Amino acid sequence: MFKPLETLFLLVAAIEVMGELTGNNLIRFIAKPLLMITLIGFYIQAVAGKWNKVHKLMVAAFFFSWIGDVALMFVFKNENFFLLGLVGFLMAHILYAVAFSNVTDINTEPLLPKKFLTIIPLLIYMVVLLALLLPSLYGNEHTKPILIPVIIYTVAISTMVVFSINRYKRVNKQSFIFVLSGALLFMFSDSIIAINKFLSPFFSASIYIMILYILGQYFIAKGVLSQFSKTKL
């Protein structure tokens, strides 16, 4: 059963997606800043006062994600807002990675670095993505200054996904599946942003970006909450 603020988050998410589908900027400018605020509210409600280091890291990550969301809304006014958004989400991914490193069963041996083959598909994905993006970034005088920040960001989100993979059998199954799914969806959302902005803009990109992003953040929140919950969420 959904908690009241969880229902509110899902309602705001539906309104935001509707705004993207209809191209209604007023709806988007109202709903998008509320996404992470309502997710933080739901998360705090679910924690119910039982705070630990991981929960604090998660709320901080949601806050930096909110900065990223708001900054990207104003890119049309100044491209520097894109860099600010990048920094916001960079901080979020770093905080997520740290949170994911705090596992329940510390006695179970982690997958990495011994089972390095586990992350080969991820490495191939990121190498191919960068191979597509870098020539376009480097070849444009307007985007060349953010070449290094984009590479750093790519490494950060890849690291976040790796840490979500490394939770395997070190947290309960529900938590692992939710967090890994959320991390991958977040990564795919960011990939579409990069492709749409730097490589080949395409119709309805914003719809896919927001759906994947919303689900990614929601699944990550649910996954970490279930790590410390005795009942299924």
N, C-alpha and C positions, 0 to 999 in steps of 0.2 A: 504493500500500500504506500502510495506517495505521501511524503510529508507536505504540509501546506506550502512551505517556501520552495520545495522541489516542484510542486505543481505550478507555482508562480514562475519559476525559471523556465519550465517547459512552455508555458503560455507566452512569455516574452520571446522565447526562441521561435515559436510558431509565428508570432507577429513579425519578427525580424525577417524570417524566411519569406513571409508573404510580401513584405516590403521589397525584398530582392526580386521576387517573381513579378511583381507589378511595376517595378522601377519607381516606387514611391519614395522619394528622398525624405519627406517629412516623417514617414513611419520608420525608415532606417535610422534617422538621426535621433529619434526618440528611443527606439528599442535597442539598438546596438550598445549604447553605453550602459544599459540596464542589465545586459546579459551577465557580465561577471559580478555585478553588484548582487543580483538575485542568486547567483551560484554561490557566492560567499555567504549570503544569508542562509541558504539551504545547508551549506557545509557546517556552519556554526551551529545551526539548529540540530543537525545530525550528531555532531560531537557531544552536544548536551553537557558541556562543562568538563568533559573528560579530556583535557588538553594534554598533548605531548609534543615533543620536538617536531615530529612529522606533520602533525596538524598545523603547527605554526608555519612550517615551511610551505605547506600547501596554500594557506591563506595568502602568504606573501607572493607566491607564484601567481595566484589568481589576481592579486592587485597589480602586478606588473603586466599581466595579460590585459587588464583593463586599460592600463596606460597605452599599451600597444593598439588596442581596439580604437580608442579615442584618437590617438595620433594619426592612424591610417584614414580616419574619416576626413581629415583636413589636408590630405596630400594634394587635392585639386587646387588648394590655395598656395602651397609651398612644398616643393619636393623634399625639403629638410624634415618634414613631418614623417616621411617614409623612413628616414634614418632613425628618428626618435622611436617610431613603432618597432623598428628592427631591434633597437636596444632594449625596449620593454619586453619583447618576446624572448630575446636572448637571455635576459635575467630570469624570466619565467622558466626557460628550459634548464638553466643551471640549477635553479631551486628544485625543479622536478627531479633532476638526476640525483641530487643530494637526498631528497626525500625517498626516492626509490632504493637508494643504497641501504636504507634502514629497514632490514628485513626482520621477519618474526623468528625464523629458525636460523640462527647464526651458525649452527653446527653442521648444517647441510652444505656440502661443497658447491660453490657457484659454478655455473656453466663455463664462464670465462675466467682466465684465458685458455684453459685446457681444451675446451671444445670450441676452438676458434671458427670452425666451419659453420657454426650456427649463424654467424653474422655475415657470412659471405654474400647472401642475397642483398642484404642491406647495403654493404659496401659497393656492390655492383650498381645498385639503384642510384646511390649518391654520386658515384663516379660518372655514370652516364648522364645524370642530370647536370652536373657541373660541366661536363664536356660539351653539352648543348648550350649552356648559359654563358660560359666564360668568353667565348669569341664575341658574342653579341655585347656583353658588358664592356669588354676591353676595346671593342671597335667603335664605341660611342663616347664622345667627349663628355656627354652629360652623365653617363652611368659609370665611366671609368673610376671616379673617386670612391664609389661604393663597392668596387670589386673585392677588396680585402674584407670589408665588413660582411659581405654576402658569403664569402668563403668561411669566415669565422662562425657565422650564424649556421651554416650548413654543418660544420663540425659539431656545434653545440646541440643541434636538434638530433643529429645522428647519435651523439653520446647519450642523450636523453632516452632514445629508443633502445640503445644497447643496455642501459641500466634497467629498463623495463623488462628486457629479455632475461637479464641476469637474476631476476626475482624468481625464476622458475624453481618450483618445489621448495622455495624458501619462504613463501607465503601461501595462504590457502588458494585453492584452484580458482575460485570466483574472483578473488582479488587480482591474481595474475592475469586472467583472461581479460578482465575489464581494463586494467592499466595498459597492457600491451596493445589491446585494440584501440584504446584512446590515443596512445602515443603514435601509432601508425596512422590513424585518421588525421591527427594534428599534422604529421609530416606530409601526408598527401595534400592536405589543405594548403600548406605553405608551398608545396611544389607547384600547385596550380597558380598560386599568386605569382611565383617567380616566372613561370612559363608565360602567363598572361601579360605580365608587366615588361619582361625583358626579351622574350623570344617571339611569341605569336599570340597577340590578343585574340580572344574568341568570344562569341556571344554566349551569354549566360554563365560566364566563368564565376561571377560573384555569387551566384546561387550555389554552385558546387562548393565553392570556398567556404561559405558560411555553414552549409549543412555539415560538411566534414569537420569544420572547426568546432561547432556547437556540440556535435556528438563526441568529438575527441575530448573536449574539456569535461563534458558530463561523465563520460566513461572513466576518465582518470580520477575524477572526484569520487565516483561510486566505488571504484576499485580500491582506492586508499582507505576509504571509510570501511569497506568490508574487511580489510586487513585486520582491523581492530574491533570488529563486531562479531558477536557470538551467534547472531542470526543473519540469514540471507537478506540482502537489501533488494 
